[in-house]
Amino acid sequence: MKHVFILLLLSTTQFLFSQNYQAYKRAQVFNSRVETDSINLFNRATEVARLAEYPGGEIELQAKLKKLMQYPQMEFDNHITGTVMIRALIDSMGTVADVKPINQTSKGLEREAMRLVKNLVFVPAFTVTDKPVSSYFVVPVKFELPAKK
């Protein structure tokens, strides 16, 4: 009886140890992946020396948007105003590859803001080695009703 108890105790201990060891190894693999990913993200982030920008800066960007803007009729009639934040993917050539609204406003304002931003051309982001790369750029599109006289 004593031998059976000892064998049972040893096998249970071995089983628990093997389970803990496997969990430990899985944790090590997971942690090494997390560390590697964070290092890669850090290296990618420091690789970009100059971010994408609009030629002429923010003032020129807002002037161009205001000039090309066609206020949606439904929003105009209902006096709906606001700022639509658009996230634009600027490719390595400086053209807008993809747009998506970040905040929620009316659908008409969002559609018009996306249309406006799709037609813009930017100076692309550059790496430390002066290679153009794709990057994201957030464009605020302000919808304001004209002042009544």
N, C-alpha and C positions, 0 to 999 in steps of 0.2 A: 504494500500500500504506500509506503514511504517513497519507493522508487517511482511509482506512477505519479505521485504528487510532484516530485522533483522534475520528472520529464515534462509534465504538464506545465509547470512553472517556467522551465527553460524554453519550451516551444512558444509559450505566450510571450515571454520576454523577447525572443528572437523575432516573432511576428511584429510586435510593437516597434522594435528597433528598426526593422526593415521598412515599415510604414513611415516612421519618422525620417529615416534616411532618404526615402524617395521624396517625401514632402520637402525636405531640406534641399535636395538636388533641384527639384522643380523651382523652388524659390530662388536658388542661385542662378539658374538659367534665366528666369524672369527678370531678376535684378540686373543681370548683365545686359539683357536686351534693353531695359529701361535706360541704363547708363549709356549704352552705345547710341540709342536713339537721341538722347538729350545732347550727347556730344556732337552727333551729326547735325541736329537742329542748330546748335550753337555755331558750328562751322559754317552752315549755310547762311545763317543770319549775319555773320561777320564777313562773309564773302562779298556781299553787296556793298560797294563803296559809295554809289550815288543812287538814290531812289528815283522812281519815275516822277516826272513833273510836267506841268502844262507850260508851253512856251509863253513867257510873259508873266507867269505867276498866277496867284489866286485872283487878283483884280481883273486881269485879262480873261481868265476863265469865266468869272461871273458875268462880265460884260458880254462875252460871246453867247453864254447861255440865255441871258436876257434878250439879246438881239434875235436869236433863233426861236425863242419860246412861242408856242401857240397854246394859249391858256385853254384847257378843255372847257367846252361850252357848259356842260352840266355843273362843273365846279364853279365856273364864273357866275352862272345864274344863281347858285346857292351860296355865294360868297365864301367858298372854301379856300383857305390859304394854308400855308405851311412849308416846311422844308423837308424834302425827300432826300435821304442819304442813299446814294447809289454806290455799291462796290463794283468796281470795274477791273477786269483782268487786262492789263496792258501787255501785249506780247513784245517780243524782242525787236520788232520793227516800229513800235510806238502806236500801233492801231489797237482799238478796243476789241478784244476777242470775246468777252462775255460781260454781261451786266446783270446785277441783281439788287433789288431794293433791300436795304437793311432794316429800316423802320417802316411801320405800317401807317399809311395815310389813305386817301381815297384812291381807288383803282385808276381813275383818270389821270390824277397827278403822277402816280407811279409810272404809268405807260408813257406819258409825255417826258418825264425825267429820263427814263431808259432810252427813249428815242433820241433825246438830245445828246446824252453821253455816248451813245453808239457812234455818233457822227464826229466825235472829237478825235484829234490826233495829238499824242503826247510824245515827249522825249522819254525813251525807255530807261529802265534802271540799268546800271552798269556795275560790273564786278570790279574787283581790285585790279584785274588784268585788262580792264577796258573792254570787256566782252558784254554786249547787250543781253539782258535776260528778261524773262517775263516777271511781272510783279503785280500786286494789287494796289489800287488807288481808290480812295474814298472821295466821292464828289458830292458836295451838298448842293442841291438844286432848290433855290428859294422861289416859291410861288407867292407873289404879292399882288393884290388888286390895285389898279391905279387909283390915286387919290381923287375923290370927287371934288369938283370945283363949285 
